[in-house]
Amino acid sequence: MNGLGYEMKTHLQSGVTTLCRAWAIVRKDDTTFGFTDHDLPLHFDGIEFRADSGMSAVALQQTTGLSVDNTEALGALSDAAVREDDIEAGHFDGADVRAWLVNWASPAERWLQFRGTIGELRRADGAFKAELRGLTETLNRPMGRVFQTPCTAILGDKNCKFNLANPAYFTDRALEVVEEGRVFRWSVFAGFVPAWFTRGRLAFLSGAGAGLDAIIKKDVVENGMRVIEVWEPIRADIAAGDQVRLEAGCDKRFQSCKLKFNNVINYQGFPDIPGEDWMAVPPKSTGSNTGGSLR
């Protein structure tokens, strides 16, 4: 029971307890929600833990190794707390979660049982079920370099180092025509050649989708209109007039890095690495067989 204070330990050993559970959820936009399964609200750490949220939880499953600590939080959808459209828009994806065992008669006596993030979030029949992932989840992610021909960096990240604030590589504009939440059309779109934004990012700056983004699947000209299509529909009630930002796309090829972005010095792939067919190529009787670069 790491982190269990003397007062809380004494209360648990007393044989007569006044215990409940409390959860705090902090979204990436810093919006904070507090819930408790007690029949009255609780207050601590500057958070009000609501008692009318219908929240409950299954037993915590935690280990001392590197396997993922996990549990689930269950609750009813409420306009005043967790709303269905917020879940659909992805506002709770990856939110920070803390869970306490609390002496409701004296909230200062509490035990932080769990800390992590929200993983898979499912909703049905006016309720939601949130998978909670512990802090050890990050230790299960693959790390290190990948030796492959395409670049492994993400355009603009710390490895790529490309400056996406360059006005030649992005544009801010209002939506004109929206189809099924994933196809966007503009009548006038000067300054960028077709396919410039393919594999790039479309980010919402205003409207119901503010803070959301999507990867661009296609950037073409059709019937005199510029058409941008993303891979999946935006999970929000977006509409014409919403302001968006379109960022240039990168196909991870050496030639694109050189000609489109002039960023070869930071290319994170290995363009000369032999392919699988190289294993079956017989040696040449003439010319160089040094195994050096083909460039």
MOQUIHU-V620953 format. One record per residue. N is the residue number from 1. PSI is psi in whole degrees, 0 to 359 (NA if undefined). OMEGA is omega as a letter, one per 30 degrees, with the letter a starting at -180 (none if undefined). Layout:
N,PSI,OMEGA ; N,PSI,OMEGA
This chain:
1,63,a ; 2,134,l ; 3,3,a ; 4,116,a ; 5,166,a ; 6,316,a ; 7,317,a ; 8,321,l ; 9,318,l ; 10,319,l ; 11,317,a ; 12,327,a ; 13,354,a ; 14,336,a ; 15,342,l ; 16,107,a ; 17,156,l ; 18,79,a ; 19,151,l ; 20,175,l ; 21,150,l ; 22,143,l ; 23,142,l ; 24,130,l ; 25,125,l ; 26,112,l ; 27,170,a ; 28,341,l ; 29,14,l ; 30,9,l ; 31,130,a ; 32,136,l ; 33,140,l ; 34,137,a ; 35,153,l ; 36,153,l ; 37,8,l ; 38,164,a ; 39,0,l ; 40,153,l ; 41,154,l ; 42,155,l ; 43,123,l ; 44,161,a ; 45,29,l ; 46,17,a ; 47,138,l ; 48,122,a ; 49,109,a ; 50,141,a ; 51,351,a ; 52,25,a ; 53,348,a ; 54,18,a ; 55,143,l ; 56,174,a ; 57,148,l ; 58,173,a ; 59,139,l ; 60,140,l ; 61,106,a ; 62,150,a ; 63,168,l ; 64,354,l ; 65,206,a ; 66,5,l ; 67,158,a ; 68,124,l ; 69,139,a ; 70,155,l ; 71,183,l ; 72,142,l ; 73,136,a ; 74,146,l ; 75,166,l ; 76,143,l ; 77,134,a ; 78,138,l ; 79,333,a ; 80,348,a ; 81,257,l ; 82,115,a ; 83,148,a ; 84,321,a ; 85,331,l ; 86,319,l ; 87,315,a ; 88,325,a ; 89,353,l ; 90,15,a ; 91,338,a ; 92,357,l ; 93,126,l ; 94,13,a ; 95,148,l ; 96,141,a ; 97,137,l ; 98,142,a ; 99,131,a ; 100,154,l ; 101,121,a ; 102,139,l ; 103,102,a ; 104,340,l ; 105,339,l ; 106,83,a ; 107,343,l ; 108,339,l ; 109,102,a ; 110,162,a ; 111,120,l ; 112,106,a ; 113,332,a ; 114,142,l ; 115,132,a ; 116,214,a ; 117,165,l ; 118,129,l ; 119,246,l ; 120,133,a ; 121,118,a ; 122,150,l ; 123,145,l ; 124,142,l ; 125,44,l ; 126,17,l ; 127,167,l ; 128,157,l ; 129,120,a ; 130,124,l ; 131,131,a ; 132,128,a ; 133,131,a ; 134,174,a ; 135,336,a ; 136,353,l ; 137,322,a ; 138,336,a ; 139,350,l ; 140,1,a ; 141,139,l ; 142,139,a ; 143,162,l ; 144,173,a ; 145,147,l ; 146,123,a ; 147,104,a ; 148,164,a ; 149,311,a ; 150,157,l ; 151,140,a ; 152,356,a ; 153,161,l ; 154,132,a ; 155,122,l ; 156,356,a ; 157,183,a ; 158,338,l ; 159,321,l ; 160,316,l ; 161,12,l ; 162,141,a ; 163,101,a ; 164,355,l ; 165,355,l ; 166,121,a ; 167,347,l ; 168,352,a ; 169,10,l ; 170,162,l ; 171,140,l ; 172,130,l ; 173,162,l ; 174,144,l ; 175,142,l ; 176,304,l ; 177,128,a ; 178,128,l ; 179,117,l ; 180,24,l ; 181,7,a ; 182,350,l ; 183,128,a ; 184,134,a ; 185,140,l ; 186,141,a ; 187,327,l ; 188,126,a ; 189,73,a ; 190,158,l ; 191,348,a ; 192,128,a ; 193,154,l ; 194,147,a ; 195,1,l ; 196,325,a ; 197,1,l ; 198,132,a ; 199,7,l ; 200,200,a ; 201,137,l ; 202,117,a ; 203,137,l ; 204,127,a ; 205,341,a ; 206,174,l ; 207,190,a ; 208,337,a ; 209,8,a ; 210,129,a ; 211,347,l ; 212,157,l ; 213,170,a ; 214,155,l ; 215,135,a ; 216,125,a ; 217,320,a ; 218,141,l ; 219,101,a ; 220,172,l ; 221,124,l ; 222,124,l ; 223,41,l ; 224,4,l ; 225,147,l ; 226,126,a ; 227,123,l ; 228,125,l ; 229,133,l ; 230,166,a ; 231,321,a ; 232,149,l ; 233,143,l ; 234,131,a ; 235,60,l ; 236,164,a ; 237,74,a ; 238,159,a ; 239,164,l ; 240,139,a ; 241,338,l ; 242,139,a ; 243,133,l ; 244,161,l ; 245,131,l ; 246,125,l ; 247,143,a ; 248,149,a ; 249,156,l ; 250,130,a ; 251,8,l ; 252,9,a ; 253,151,a ; 254,317,a ; 255,321,l ; 256,319,l ; 257,323,a ; 258,312,a ; 259,325,a ; 260,322,a ; 261,349,a ; 262,49,a ; 263,31,a ; 264,327,a ; 265,336,a ; 266,13,a ; 267,128,a ; 268,17,l ; 269,186,a ; 270,85,a ; 271,339,a ; 272,7,a ; 273,134,a ; 274,145,l ; 275,179,a ; 276,331,a ; 277,340,a ; 278,331,a ; 279,332,a ; 280,2,a ; 281,126,l ; 282,155,l ; 283,149,l ; 284,148,l ; 285,345,l ; 286,166,l ; 287,189,a ; 288,136,l ; 289,40,a ; 290,341,a ; 291,10,a ; 292,184,a ; 293,144,l ; 294,355,a ; 295,NA,none
